Amino acid sequence: MKLIRIGTRGSALALAQAAWVKAKLEKQYPEGRVESIIIKTSGDRFVEAPVQAIGGKGIFTKEIEDALLKKEIDVAVHSMKDLPTELAPGLTVAAVPEREDPRDVLVSSGAKKLAELSSGARVGTGSLRRRAQILYHRSDLNVIPIRGNIDTRLKKLDAGEVDALVMAAAGLKRIERQDRIVEFISERVCVNAVAQGALALESRADDSVLEQLAFLHDGTTSTEVAAERSFLNRLGGGCHVPVGARATVIGNELKLLGVVANPDGNSLYRDEMTGLAENALELGKELAERLLRQGADRILTLTRADG
């Protein structure tokens, strides 16, 4: 087997994800060689700026995709939620491994749950989706923007800059910081980001590495994230738009929950539907259109205008 070069960001989470893929490849191909190459993205260079201010979707992937196209690496390991719904020409998602926990969680001082936070408590998140849903549920909280990798945000919490953080369970688990989780937030309160907890292994569409990565593909996860990404794509959403979606495959059926919320949390559209898992793309599109008819288009129009 030829050398496989894995491209990854340099954060603790990205490195943990790349190391997981590297270990799987080395176990599957003991005679082969696998190495990781760290690539700095726009999202890594401007760590204090809001995601929306530096380009939204693609800020954590563009430079890595460029390295793929230049044949400097053979496979890119992304958090699927960072990957734009439309890929650069010549690239493809070679495999979607089994999903980690997709839920959002609360990490807080004094181990307080969301319902126990005092009025005016400072809740940190860099996500418009989380901000909108938390404020819709608890308008008395002070939700403030926070950027940085997982450890940076935890340090800000420990230093008293915020009273709580809303974070992804998957990230904390992957870097073995799940001990900081105080509460798994119910999807009745906060629906996760599209494809949260899933990885995307991206490669050149004409590369032989496609076959070598196939064993890592998980059909159930792929179907779930396909429905969620179809939902987002129909809405035309990205980091500028507070959109959440959670698909769950049970047998041959797929249940899809979607939400579009005003960034200030004063209005929210939410619905769900169930259909055949083989129709995942159509279900995602249909649920998005249902929410648009209910009035979500007004939120999307206003949010894009503000962005």
C-alpha positions as CSV (number, residue, x, y, z in Angstrom):
1,M,0.0,0.0,0.0
2,K,1.3,3.5,-0.9
3,L,1.8,6.1,1.8
4,I,-1.4,7.7,2.9
5,R,-1.0,11.4,4.0
6,I,-3.8,12.6,6.3
7,G,-4.5,16.4,6.3
8,T,-5.8,17.8,9.6
9,R,-6.1,21.0,11.6
10,G,-3.9,21.4,14.6
11,S,-6.4,21.7,17.4
12,A,-6.5,19.0,20.1
13,L,-9.9,17.8,18.7
14,A,-8.8,17.7,15.1
15,L,-5.6,15.9,16.0
16,A,-7.6,13.3,18.1
17,Q,-9.9,12.7,15.1
18,A,-7.0,12.3,12.7
19,A,-5.2,10.0,15.1
20,W,-8.3,7.8,15.3
21,V,-8.4,7.5,11.5
22,K,-4.6,6.9,11.4
23,A,-4.9,4.1,13.9
24,K,-7.8,2.5,12.0
25,L,-5.8,2.6,8.7
26,E,-2.7,1.2,10.4
27,K,-4.7,-1.7,11.9
28,Q,-6.4,-2.4,8.5
29,Y,-3.2,-2.1,6.5
30,P,-0.3,-3.2,8.8
31,E,2.2,-3.2,5.9
32,G,1.3,0.4,4.9
33,R,2.5,3.8,5.9
34,V,0.3,6.6,7.3
35,E,1.3,10.0,8.4
36,S,-0.5,13.1,9.5
37,I,0.1,16.6,8.1
38,I,-1.1,19.7,10.1
39,I,-2.6,22.4,8.0
40,K,-3.6,25.8,9.4
41,T,-7.0,27.1,8.3
42,S,-8.6,30.6,8.3
43,G,-10.6,29.5,11.3
44,D,-7.4,28.7,13.2
45,R,-5.6,32.0,12.3
46,F,-8.4,34.3,13.5
47,V,-9.3,32.6,16.8
48,E,-11.0,35.5,18.5
49,A,-13.1,36.7,15.5
50,P,-16.7,35.4,15.2
51,V,-17.1,32.6,12.7
52,Q,-19.5,34.7,10.7
53,A,-17.1,37.6,10.4
54,I,-14.4,35.5,8.8
55,G,-16.4,33.7,6.2
56,G,-18.7,31.2,8.0
57,K,-18.8,27.8,6.3
58,G,-15.6,26.6,4.8
59,I,-13.2,28.5,7.2
60,F,-12.1,25.3,8.7
61,T,-11.8,23.3,5.5
62,K,-10.7,25.4,2.5
63,E,-7.0,25.3,3.0
64,I,-7.2,21.5,3.6
65,E,-9.2,21.0,0.4
66,D,-6.6,23.1,-1.4
67,A,-3.9,20.7,-0.2
68,L,-6.0,17.8,-1.5
69,L,-6.4,19.3,-4.9
70,K,-2.6,20.1,-5.0
71,K,-1.9,16.4,-4.1
72,E,0.0,17.4,-0.9
73,I,-2.3,15.1,1.1
74,D,-4.4,12.1,0.2
75,V,-7.3,12.3,2.7
76,A,-8.7,15.1,4.8
77,V,-10.3,14.5,8.1
78,H,-13.1,17.0,8.8
79,S,-15.8,17.5,11.4
80,M,-18.7,16.9,9.0
81,K,-20.5,20.0,10.4
82,D,-17.7,22.2,9.1
83,L,-17.9,20.9,5.6
84,P,-19.9,23.0,3.1
85,T,-22.9,21.1,1.6
86,E,-21.3,21.7,-1.8
87,L,-17.8,20.3,-2.3
88,A,-15.1,21.7,-4.5
89,P,-15.0,20.2,-8.0
90,G,-12.8,17.0,-8.1
91,L,-13.3,16.2,-4.4
92,T,-15.7,13.7,-2.8
93,V,-16.5,12.3,0.7
94,A,-14.9,8.9,0.6
95,A,-16.2,7.7,3.9
96,V,-18.4,8.8,6.8
97,P,-17.4,6.8,9.9
98,E,-19.8,5.9,12.7
99,R,-21.1,9.0,14.5
100,E,-20.1,10.1,18.0
101,D,-22.8,11.5,20.3
102,P,-24.5,14.3,18.4
103,R,-26.0,16.2,21.4
104,D,-25.1,19.5,22.8
105,V,-24.1,19.6,26.5
106,L,-23.8,22.2,29.3
107,V,-20.5,22.7,31.1
108,S,-20.9,25.0,34.1
109,S,-19.4,26.4,37.2
110,G,-20.8,24.7,40.3
111,A,-22.1,21.9,38.2
112,K,-25.4,23.8,37.6
113,K,-27.8,22.5,35.0
114,L,-29.5,24.8,32.5
115,A,-32.6,25.1,34.6
116,E,-30.5,25.9,37.7
117,L,-28.6,28.8,36.2
118,S,-29.5,32.1,37.8
119,S,-31.2,34.9,35.7
120,G,-28.5,36.9,33.9
121,A,-26.0,34.0,34.1
122,R,-23.3,34.3,31.3
123,V,-23.5,31.4,28.9
124,G,-20.7,31.2,26.3
125,T,-21.1,29.9,22.8
126,G,-19.7,30.7,19.4
127,S,-22.8,29.2,17.7
128,L,-25.8,31.3,16.5
129,R,-27.8,28.1,16.5
130,R,-27.1,27.4,20.2
131,R,-27.6,31.1,21.2
132,A,-31.0,31.2,19.5
133,Q,-32.3,28.0,21.0
134,I,-31.0,28.7,24.5
135,L,-32.5,32.2,24.5
136,Y,-35.8,30.9,23.2
137,H,-35.9,28.5,26.1
138,R,-34.4,30.9,28.7
139,S,-34.6,34.5,27.6
140,D,-33.3,35.7,31.0
141,L,-29.8,34.3,30.3
142,N,-26.9,36.4,29.0
143,V,-25.6,34.4,26.0
144,I,-22.3,35.8,25.0
145,P,-20.0,34.9,22.0
146,I,-16.9,32.8,22.8
147,R,-14.3,31.4,20.4
148,G,-11.3,29.2,20.7
149,N,-10.6,25.4,21.0
150,I,-12.2,23.3,23.6
151,D,-9.4,23.7,26.2
152,T,-9.4,27.5,25.6
153,R,-13.1,27.7,26.3
154,L,-12.9,25.5,29.4
155,K,-10.1,27.8,30.7
156,K,-12.3,30.8,30.2
157,L,-15.0,29.1,32.2
158,D,-12.6,28.2,35.0
159,A,-11.3,31.8,35.0
160,G,-14.8,33.1,35.6
161,E,-15.2,34.8,32.2
162,V,-18.5,32.9,31.8
163,D,-20.7,30.9,34.1
164,A,-21.5,28.1,31.6
165,L,-20.6,26.9,28.2
166,V,-22.8,25.1,25.6
167,M,-20.6,22.6,23.7
168,A,-20.7,19.5,21.6
169,A,-20.6,16.2,23.5
170,A,-18.6,14.6,20.6
171,G,-15.7,17.0,21.0
172,L,-15.4,16.6,24.7
173,K,-15.6,12.8,24.4
174,R,-13.0,12.7,21.6
175,I,-10.4,14.5,23.7
176,E,-11.5,12.6,26.8
177,R,-12.9,15.7,28.7
178,Q,-16.3,14.2,29.1
179,D,-15.9,14.5,32.9
180,R,-16.7,18.2,32.4
181,I,-20.2,17.5,31.1
182,V,-22.8,18.6,33.6
183,E,-25.9,18.0,31.5
184,F,-26.8,16.5,28.1
185,I,-29.2,19.1,26.7
186,S,-32.5,17.7,25.5
187,E,-33.4,18.1,21.8
188,R,-36.6,19.7,23.1
189,V,-34.4,22.6,24.1
190,C,-31.5,22.6,21.7
191,V,-31.4,20.6,18.4
192,N,-27.8,19.8,17.3
193,A,-26.0,21.3,14.3
194,V,-26.3,19.5,11.0
195,A,-23.9,16.5,11.0
196,Q,-22.7,17.2,14.5
197,G,-20.6,14.3,15.9
198,A,-19.9,12.9,12.4
199,L,-16.6,12.9,10.6
200,A,-16.1,13.3,6.8
201,L,-13.1,11.7,5.2
202,E,-12.6,13.7,2.0
203,S,-10.4,12.7,-0.9
204,R,-9.9,13.3,-4.6
205,A,-12.7,11.7,-6.6
206,D,-10.3,9.9,-8.9
207,D,-7.9,8.6,-6.3
208,S,-7.3,4.9,-5.4
209,V,-7.4,5.9,-1.7
210,L,-11.2,5.8,-2.1
211,E,-11.1,2.0,-1.9
212,Q,-8.7,2.0,1.0
213,L,-11.1,4.2,3.1
214,A,-14.3,2.2,2.3
215,F,-14.0,0.0,5.3
216,L,-14.5,3.1,7.6
217,H,-17.8,4.0,6.0
218,D,-21.0,3.6,8.2
219,G,-24.2,3.4,6.3
220,T,-26.5,4.5,9.1
221,T,-24.4,7.6,9.9
222,S,-24.1,8.5,6.2
223,T,-27.9,8.3,5.8
224,E,-28.5,10.5,8.9
225,V,-26.1,13.2,7.9
226,A,-27.4,13.1,4.3
227,A,-30.9,14.0,5.5
228,E,-29.6,16.7,7.7
229,R,-27.4,18.2,5.0
230,S,-30.2,18.1,2.5
231,F,-32.4,20.0,5.0
232,L,-29.6,22.6,5.4
233,N,-28.9,22.9,1.7
234,R,-32.6,23.5,0.9
235,L,-32.6,26.3,3.5
236,G,-29.4,27.7,2.1
237,G,-28.1,27.8,5.6
238,G,-24.6,28.0,7.0
239,C,-22.9,29.6,10.1
240,H,-24.9,32.8,9.4
241,V,-28.2,31.0,10.0
242,P,-29.4,29.4,13.3
243,V,-30.4,26.0,11.9
244,G,-30.4,22.6,13.7
245,A,-31.3,19.1,12.5
246,R,-31.3,15.6,13.9
247,A,-31.9,12.5,11.9
248,T,-32.3,9.1,13.5
249,V,-32.4,5.8,11.5
250,I,-34.5,3.1,13.1
251,G,-34.7,0.0,11.0
252,N,-35.7,1.1,7.5
253,E,-37.2,4.3,8.7
254,L,-35.7,7.8,9.3
255,K,-37.0,10.4,11.7
256,L,-35.9,13.9,11.0
257,L,-36.3,16.9,13.4
258,G,-35.5,20.4,12.2
259,V,-35.4,23.9,13.7
260,V,-34.9,27.4,12.4
261,A,-34.6,30.1,15.0
262,N,-34.2,33.9,15.1
263,P,-30.7,34.7,16.5
264,D,-32.2,36.7,19.4
265,G,-34.3,33.7,20.4
266,N,-37.7,35.5,20.1
267,S,-39.1,33.2,17.5
268,L,-38.5,29.6,16.4
269,Y,-39.9,27.2,13.8
270,R,-39.7,23.5,14.5
271,D,-41.1,20.4,12.9
272,E,-40.4,16.7,12.3
273,M,-41.3,14.0,9.9
274,T,-40.7,10.3,9.4
275,G,-40.2,8.4,6.2
276,L,-38.2,5.6,4.5
277,A,-34.4,5.9,5.2
278,E,-33.8,5.4,1.5
279,N,-35.5,8.7,0.9
280,A,-33.2,10.6,3.2
281,L,-32.4,13.4,0.7
282,E,-36.1,14.0,-0.2
283,L,-37.1,14.0,3.5
284,G,-34.5,16.7,4.3
285,K,-35.7,18.8,1.4
286,E,-39.4,18.3,2.3
287,L,-39.0,19.2,6.0
288,A,-37.1,22.4,5.0
289,E,-39.9,23.4,2.6
290,R,-42.5,22.7,5.3
291,L,-40.6,25.1,7.7
292,L,-40.3,27.7,5.0
293,R,-44.0,27.6,4.4
294,Q,-44.6,28.0,8.2
295,G,-42.6,31.2,8.2
296,A,-39.0,30.3,8.6
297,D,-38.2,32.1,5.4
298,R,-38.7,35.4,7.2
299,I,-36.0,34.5,9.7
300,L,-33.6,33.3,7.0
301,T,-34.1,36.5,5.0
302,L,-33.6,38.8,8.0
303,T,-30.5,36.8,9.2
304,R,-28.8,36.9,5.8
305,A,-29.5,40.6,5.5
306,D,-27.9,41.2,8.9
307,G,-24.9,39.0,8.0
